[in-house]
Amino acid sequence: MQLIDVREDWERAVGAILPSAHIPLGQLVSGSANDVIATLDAGKPTVIYCAHGMRSLKALAVLRERYGFTNAQSLRGGYEEWKTL
C-alpha cells in the first residue's frame, strides 16, 4: 500500500502519516507534481489523505482520471481522524 499526503507543507510539518508521498493538492491539480507521481505505482492500493478528507476526494478524482490510479481511495476524516486511532 502507498500513502499520498495532499496537504500543504506547513500542515505536513506539524505531523504526517509516514511513510507517505507528499503532493500538495494545488501541485497535483496544476500538473506540477509529475516527478513525484512518476515514482508511484498507479495500480498499487493507494490511500490519499488531507486534514479532514475533503481535499483528498478532489485529489482522488484527479489521480483516477488523469493518472489512471485504479485502486485508490480517500481516507475518511483525514489526518485529524487518523490521529485519534
DSSP file (Angstrom, degrees, kcal/mol; ACC not computed):
  #  RESIDUE AA STRUCTURE BP1 BP2  ACC     N-H-->O    O-->H-N    N-H-->O    O-->H-N    TCO  KAPPA ALPHA  PHI   PSI    X-CA   Y-CA   Z-CA
    1    1 A M              0   0    0      0, 0.0     2,-0.4     0, 0.0    45,-0.2   0.000 360.0 360.0 360.0 145.4    0.0    0.0    0.0
    2    2 A Q  E     -a   46   0A   0     43,-2.4    45,-2.5    39,-0.1     2,-0.4  -0.952 360.0-147.5-124.4 147.7    1.1    3.6   -0.7
    3    3 A L  E     -a   47   0A   0     -2,-0.4    18,-2.8    16,-0.3     2,-0.4  -0.887   5.7-163.3-113.8 142.5    0.0    6.8    1.0
    4    4 A I  E     -ab  48  21A   0     43,-2.4    45,-2.9    -2,-0.4     2,-0.6  -0.987   5.9-156.5-128.2 122.8   -0.3   10.2   -0.5
    5    5 A D  E     -ab  49  22A   0     16,-3.3    18,-2.6    -2,-0.4    45,-0.2  -0.869  10.4-178.7 -97.0 118.1   -0.5   13.4    1.6
    6    6 A V        +     0   0    0     43,-2.8    19,-2.1    -2,-0.6    20,-0.2   0.187  43.9 114.5-104.8  17.1   -2.1   16.2   -0.3
    7    7 A R  S    S-     0   0    0     42,-0.3    -2,-0.1    17,-0.2     2,-0.0  -0.307  74.3 -89.3 -79.4 169.1   -1.9   18.8    2.5
    8    8 A E    >>  -     0   0    0     16,-0.1     4,-2.1     1,-0.1     3,-0.5  -0.309  39.9-103.7 -73.9 162.3    0.2   21.9    2.3
    9    9 A D  H 3> S+     0   0    0      1,-0.2     4,-2.1     2,-0.2     5,-0.1   0.891 120.7  52.9 -54.0 -45.2    3.9   22.0    3.5
   10   10 A W  H 3> S+     0   0    0      1,-0.2     4,-0.7     2,-0.2    -1,-0.2   0.831 108.7  50.4 -65.3 -31.3    3.0   23.8    6.8
   11   11 A E  H X> S+     0   0    0     -3,-0.5     4,-0.9     1,-0.2     3,-0.7   0.911 110.4  48.7 -70.7 -41.9    0.4   21.1    7.6
   12   12 A R  H 3< S+     0   0    0     -4,-2.1     3,-0.4     1,-0.2    -2,-0.2   0.841 102.5  63.0 -66.6 -32.7    2.8   18.3    7.0
   13   13 A A  H 3< S+     0   0    0     -4,-2.1    -1,-0.2     1,-0.2    -2,-0.2   0.789 100.4  54.0 -62.7 -26.9    5.4   19.9    9.1
   14   14 A V  H << S-     0   0    0     -3,-0.7     2,-0.2    -4,-0.7    -1,-0.2   0.806 130.8 -44.1 -76.7 -30.5    3.1   19.6   12.1
   15   15 A G     <  -     0   0    0     -4,-0.9    -1,-0.3    -3,-0.4     2,-0.3  -0.846  56.1-169.6 168.6 156.5    2.7   15.8   11.5
   16   16 A A        -     0   0    0     -2,-0.2     2,-0.7    -3,-0.1    -4,-0.0  -0.979  34.5-104.3-155.4 161.3    2.1   13.2    8.9
   17   17 A I        -     0   0    0     -2,-0.3    32,-0.1    32,-0.0   -14,-0.1  -0.863  61.6-112.3 -89.2 117.2    1.4    9.5    8.4
   18   18 A L  S    S+     0   0    0     -2,-0.7     2,-0.1     1,-0.2     3,-0.0  -0.820  88.3  30.2-112.8 148.7    4.7    8.0    7.4
   19   19 A P  S    S+     0   0    0      0, 0.0     2,-0.3     0, 0.0   -16,-0.3   0.552  87.2 136.1 -79.7 143.8    5.9    6.8    5.0
   20   20 A S        -     0   0    0    -18,-0.1   -16,-0.2    -2,-0.1     2,-0.2  -0.993  53.4-116.2-150.5 146.4    3.8    8.9    2.6
   21   21 A A  E     -b    4   0A   0    -18,-2.8   -16,-3.3    -2,-0.3     2,-0.6  -0.562  30.9-137.1 -75.6 147.6    4.5   10.8   -0.7
   22   22 A H  E     +b    5   0A   0     -2,-0.2   -16,-0.2   -18,-0.2   -18,-0.1  -0.929  35.9 155.1-115.3 113.4    3.8   14.5   -0.3
   23   23 A I        -     0   0    0    -18,-2.6     5,-0.1    -2,-0.6    10,-0.1  -0.832  35.7-139.5-134.9  94.9    1.9   16.1   -3.2
   24   24 A P    >>  -     0   0    0      0, 0.0     4,-2.0     0, 0.0     3,-0.9  -0.252  24.2-117.8 -53.5 141.3    0.0   19.3   -2.2
   25   25 A L  H 3> S+     0   0    0    -19,-2.1     4,-2.8     1,-0.3     5,-0.3   0.857 112.4  57.1 -52.8 -41.9   -3.4   19.4   -3.9
   26   26 A G  H 3> S+     0   0    0      1,-0.2     4,-2.1     2,-0.2    -1,-0.3   0.881 108.4  46.8 -58.9 -38.8   -2.5   22.6   -5.8
   27   27 A Q  H <>>S+     0   0    0     -3,-0.9     5,-1.4     2,-0.2     4,-1.1   0.878 112.0  51.1 -70.3 -37.8    0.5   20.9   -7.4
   28   28 A L  H  <5S+     0   0    0     -4,-2.0     3,-0.4     2,-0.2    -2,-0.2   0.941 113.1  44.5 -63.4 -47.5   -1.5   17.8   -8.3
   29   29 A V  H  <5S+     0   0    0     -4,-2.8    -2,-0.2     1,-0.2    -1,-0.2   0.884 114.2  49.0 -65.3 -40.0   -4.2   19.8  -10.0
   30   30 A S  H  <5S-     0   0    0     -4,-2.1    -1,-0.2    -5,-0.3    -2,-0.2   0.653 109.3-121.7 -76.5 -14.5   -1.8   22.1  -11.8
   31   31 A G  T ><5S+     0   0    0     -4,-1.1     3,-0.7    -3,-0.4    -3,-0.2   0.574  78.1 121.9  85.5   9.3    0.3   19.1  -13.1
   32   32 A S  T 3 < +     0   0    0     -5,-1.4     3,-0.2    -6,-0.2    -4,-0.2   0.347  62.3  65.8 -88.2   8.7    3.5   20.3  -11.5
   33   33 A A  T >>  +     0   0    0     -6,-0.8     4,-2.4    -5,-0.2     3,-0.7   0.120  59.3 118.3-112.9  20.7    3.9   17.2   -9.4
   34   34 A N  H <> S+     0   0    0     -3,-0.7     4,-2.0     1,-0.2    -1,-0.1   0.809  70.9  60.0 -58.9 -30.6    4.5   14.7  -12.3
   35   35 A D  H 34 S+     0   0    0     -3,-0.2     4,-0.4     2,-0.2    -1,-0.2   0.896 109.8  41.5 -65.9 -38.9    8.0   13.9  -11.0
   36   36 A V  H X4 S+     0   0    0     -3,-0.7     3,-1.4     1,-0.2     4,-0.3   0.911 113.1  53.1 -72.9 -42.9    6.6   12.6   -7.7
   37   37 A I  H >< S+     0   0    0     -4,-2.4     3,-1.7     1,-0.3    -2,-0.2   0.852 100.2  63.1 -60.9 -34.6    3.7   10.9   -9.3
   38   38 A A  T 3< S+     0   0    0     -4,-2.0    -1,-0.3     1,-0.3    -2,-0.2   0.722  97.1  57.9 -63.5 -21.1    6.1    9.1  -11.6
   39   39 A T  T <  S+     0   0    0     -3,-1.4    -1,-0.3    -4,-0.4     2,-0.2   0.537  97.0  81.0 -85.1  -6.4    7.7    7.4   -8.5
   40   40 A L  S <  S-     0   0    0     -3,-1.7     2,-0.7    -4,-0.3     3,-0.0  -0.626  80.3-122.8-101.4 159.0    4.3    5.9   -7.6
   41   41 A D    >   -     0   0    0     -2,-0.2     3,-1.4     1,-0.1   -39,-0.1  -0.893  14.0-158.2-102.7 110.9    2.5    2.7   -8.9
   42   42 A A  T 3  S+     0   0    0     -2,-0.7    28,-1.3     1,-0.3    29,-0.8   0.692  92.4  50.0 -64.0 -19.1   -0.9    3.6  -10.3
   43   43 A G  T 3  S+     0   0    0     26,-0.2    -1,-0.3    27,-0.1     3,-0.1   0.546  89.9  97.3 -95.2  -8.4   -2.1    0.0   -9.9
   44   44 A K  S <  S-     0   0    0     -3,-1.4    27,-0.3     1,-0.1   -42,-0.1  -0.529  93.0 -89.4 -80.9 145.3   -1.0   -0.4   -6.3
   45   45 A P        -     0   0    0      0, 0.0   -43,-2.4     0, 0.0     2,-0.4  -0.346  55.7-170.7 -53.4 128.4   -3.5    0.1   -3.4
   46   46 A T  E     -ac   2  72A   0     25,-2.4    27,-2.1   -45,-0.2     2,-0.5  -0.985  19.8-162.4-132.9 133.4   -3.3    3.8   -2.6
   47   47 A V  E     -ac   3  73A   0    -45,-2.5   -43,-2.4    -2,-0.4     2,-0.4  -0.975  11.3-160.9-115.7 127.4   -4.7    5.9    0.3
   48   48 A I  E     -ac   4  74A   0     25,-2.7    27,-2.8    -2,-0.5     2,-0.3  -0.889  14.4-179.2-108.3 134.0   -4.9    9.6   -0.2
   49   49 A Y  E     +a    5   0A   0    -45,-2.9   -43,-2.8    -2,-0.4   -42,-0.3  -0.964  17.3 166.9-137.8 155.6   -5.3   11.9    2.8
   50   50 A C        -     0   0    0     -2,-0.3    29,-3.2    25,-0.3    30,-0.2  -0.498  60.6 -69.0-134.7-154.3   -5.6   15.5    3.8
   51   51 A A  S    S-     0   0    0     27,-0.2    29,-2.4    -2,-0.2    30,-0.4   0.941 122.6  -1.5 -73.2 -47.3   -6.6   17.2    7.1
   52   52 A H  S    S-     0   0    0     26,-0.2    25,-0.7    27,-0.2    26,-0.2   0.456 104.8 -94.3-127.6  -4.8  -10.3   16.2    7.1
   53   53 A G  S  > S+     0   0    0     24,-0.3     4,-0.5    23,-0.2    25,-0.1   0.420  97.0  98.1 108.2  -1.2  -11.0   14.3    3.9
   54   54 A M  H >> S+     0   0    0      2,-0.2     4,-1.3     1,-0.1     3,-0.5   0.934  85.6  42.4 -85.5 -50.2  -12.3   16.9    1.6
   55   55 A R  H 3> S+     0   0    0      1,-0.2     4,-2.7     2,-0.2     5,-0.2   0.858 109.6  60.5 -64.1 -33.8   -9.1   17.8   -0.5
   56   56 A S  H 3> S+     0   0    0      1,-0.2     4,-2.4     2,-0.2    -1,-0.2   0.831  99.6  55.9 -65.4 -30.2   -8.3   14.1   -0.7
   57   57 A L  H <X S+     0   0    0     -4,-0.5     4,-1.8    -3,-0.5    -1,-0.2   0.910 109.6  45.6 -65.6 -41.5  -11.6   13.5   -2.5
   58   58 A K  H  X S+     0   0    0     -4,-1.3     4,-2.0     2,-0.2    -2,-0.2   0.924 113.4  49.9 -64.6 -44.3  -10.6   16.0   -5.1
   59   59 A A  H  X S+     0   0    0     -4,-2.7     4,-3.0     1,-0.2     5,-0.2   0.890 106.8  55.9 -61.5 -39.6   -7.1   14.5   -5.4
   60   60 A L  H  X S+     0   0    0     -4,-2.4     4,-2.4     1,-0.2     5,-0.2   0.921 107.0  49.1 -58.6 -45.4   -8.7   11.1   -5.8
   61   61 A A  H  X S+     0   0    0     -4,-1.8     4,-2.6     2,-0.2     5,-0.3   0.915 113.0  47.1 -61.3 -43.4  -10.7   12.2   -8.8
   62   62 A V  H  X>S+     0   0    0     -4,-2.0     4,-2.8     1,-0.2     5,-0.8   0.931 112.4  49.1 -64.6 -46.0   -7.6   13.8  -10.4
   63   63 A L  H  X5S+     0   0    0     -4,-3.0     6,-2.3     3,-0.2     4,-0.7   0.879 115.6  43.9 -63.8 -38.0   -5.4   10.7   -9.7
   64   64 A R  H  X5S+     0   0    0     -4,-2.4     4,-0.8     4,-0.2    -2,-0.2   0.952 122.3  35.7 -69.8 -49.6   -8.1    8.4  -11.2
   65   65 A E  H  <5S+     0   0    0     -4,-2.6    -2,-0.2    -5,-0.2    -3,-0.2   0.902 129.5  28.2 -75.2 -42.7   -8.9   10.5  -14.2
   66   66 A R  H  <5S+     0   0    0     -4,-2.8    -3,-0.2    -5,-0.3    -1,-0.1   0.823 133.1  26.8 -91.1 -33.9   -5.6   12.0  -15.2
   67   67 A Y  H  <<S-     0   0    0     -5,-0.8    -3,-0.2    -4,-0.7    -2,-0.1   0.423  98.4-118.0-116.5   0.0   -3.1    9.4  -13.9
   68   68 A G     <  +     0   0    0     -4,-0.8     2,-1.0    -6,-0.2    -4,-0.2   0.763  44.0 169.6  73.6  26.5   -5.0    6.1  -14.0
   69   69 A F        +     0   0    0     -6,-2.3     3,-0.4     1,-0.2    -1,-0.2  -0.622   2.9 172.8 -73.0 104.9   -4.9    5.3  -10.3
   70   70 A T        +     0   0    0    -28,-1.3    -1,-0.2    -2,-1.0   -27,-0.1   0.623  68.7  45.7 -93.2 -15.5   -7.4    2.4  -10.3
   71   71 A N  S    S+     0   0    0    -29,-0.8   -25,-2.4   -27,-0.3     2,-0.3  -0.353  86.3 120.9-125.6  51.0   -7.0    1.1   -6.8
   72   72 A A  E     +c   46   0A   0     -3,-0.4     2,-0.3   -27,-0.2   -25,-0.2  -0.833  31.8 177.1-119.1 153.0   -7.1    4.4   -4.8
   73   73 A Q  E     -c   47   0A   0    -27,-2.1   -25,-2.7    -2,-0.3     2,-0.4  -0.977  29.2-111.9-148.3 161.5   -9.3    5.7   -2.0
   74   74 A S  E     -c   48   0A   0     -2,-0.3     2,-0.9   -27,-0.2   -25,-0.2  -0.764  31.3-119.2 -94.9 139.4   -9.6    8.7    0.2
   75   75 A L    >   -     0   0    0    -27,-2.8     3,-1.9    -2,-0.4   -25,-0.3  -0.696  32.0-130.3 -78.8 108.9   -9.1    8.4    3.9
   76   76 A R  T 3  S+     0   0    0     -2,-0.9   -23,-0.2     1,-0.3    -1,-0.0  -0.405  91.7  13.1 -62.8 128.6  -12.4    9.5    5.5
   77   77 A G  T 3> S-     0   0    0    -25,-0.7     4,-1.5    -2,-0.1     3,-0.3   0.247 103.7-140.1  87.3 -12.9  -11.8   12.0    8.2
   78   78 A G  H <>  -     0   0    0     -3,-1.9     4,-2.2   -26,-0.2     3,-0.3  -0.021  52.6 -27.2  60.7-158.6   -8.2   12.6    7.1
   79   79 A Y  H  > S+     0   0    0    -29,-3.2     4,-2.3     1,-0.2    -1,-0.2   0.856 134.8  58.9 -60.6 -38.7   -5.2   13.1    9.2
   80   80 A E  H  > S+     0   0    0    -29,-2.4     4,-0.5    -3,-0.3    -1,-0.2   0.891 109.7  43.1 -62.5 -39.2   -7.2   14.5   12.1
   81   81 A E  H >< S+     0   0    0     -4,-1.5     3,-1.2   -30,-0.4     4,-0.4   0.907 110.8  55.6 -70.0 -42.4   -9.3   11.4   12.3
   82   82 A W  H >< S+     0   0    0     -4,-2.2     3,-1.5     1,-0.3    -2,-0.2   0.868  99.3  61.4 -59.4 -37.5   -6.2    9.1   12.0
   83   83 A K  H 3< S+     0   0    0     -4,-2.3    -1,-0.3     1,-0.3    -2,-0.2   0.767  99.6  56.6 -61.2 -24.8   -4.6   10.8   15.0
   84   84 A T  T <<        0   0    0     -3,-1.2    -1,-0.3    -4,-0.5    -2,-0.2   0.587 360.0 360.0 -84.6  -9.4   -7.4    9.7   17.2
   85   85 A L    <         0   0    0     -3,-1.5    -1,-0.2    -4,-0.4    -2,-0.1   0.482 360.0 360.0 -75.2 360.0   -7.0    6.0   16.4
